[in-house]
Amino acid sequence: MSSDPVVLVHATKQLLSDAAAARLITALVDAQNARGEAHVVLTGGTMGSAILASVAASAARDAVDWTRLHVWWGDERFLPDGDADRNETQNREALLDAVPLDPAKVHAMPGPDGPDGDDVAAAATRYAAELAAAAGDGAPSPTFDVLLLGVGPDAHVASLFPGHPDQLTAGVAAAPVHDSPKPPPTRVTLTFEALARAERTWFIVAGADKAHAVKVSVAGAAPAESSAAQVKGRRETLWLLDADAASELS
Ligand SMILES: O=C1O[C@H](COP(=O)(O)O)[C@@H](O)[C@H](O)[C@H]1O
């Protein structure tokens, strides 16, 4: 069960960010209203933190009950806690440190200063176990209410790089990535199987350097050309773009 991609274009990167933030607040409020708690998966990169900064600046920010939100990550650069290049650090600066989250519900991916040291495979296994524990019903992870994904110019999402040997890891929810083509070389990522467990999947993409990746991904390219094309939400798959990122779409 998955949904067909829908494209929505905003004129500027700032409008894209603000509109996506409004959409995110509403989706989290609705999920909490329906089920008590909500689960969101965050992303790194340009738009991953831009949308969170827009949430932070929104007058509706505290319509979300932050204490009832589980925060997960789609991927993480395998760097120590607080490193400026960690997605978590950037997301914290943009929003997470400014809202009253329950620390027990903030599920950061371990780095080399974590319980497994520099064993990135063990760190990924640990994260998969945390996902399964949160599901609590034998599923490999909770159902994610909203999955946010940035997209690289090479059409990667999370740390799943097209054509990379670690791209197609199967049978686990989280996997190590070695020799990433984008620095840093070592990462932890959710797998395609885990990314498929979202109700709403939103790609948030700005900039002309992403236009080709957007075009081939929306068209449904094969894994060797696009990781983004392999990910769909169960209920909704939205491509939220600025005009530059949409410039190669017909
Ligand atoms: O390395 C990463 O890159 C992508 C996209 O980043 P961008 O700066 O090109 O927007 C990001 O979504 C991913 O989480 C991150 O680890």
The ligand as an ORCA input file, in Angstrom:
! r2SCAN-3c Opt
* xyz 0 1
  O      23.979     14.278      3.745
  C      22.788     14.482      3.704
  O      22.242     15.042      2.595
  C      20.837     15.094      2.353
  C      20.524     16.314      1.472
  O      21.238     17.440      1.929
  P      21.262     18.832      1.146
  O      22.189     19.709      1.923
  O      21.738     18.569     -0.250
  O      19.867     19.347      1.159
  C      20.057     15.074      3.643
  O      18.696     14.944      3.394
  C      20.558     13.932      4.530
  O      19.766     13.814      5.703
  C      21.957     14.257      4.901
  O      22.564     13.385      5.817
*
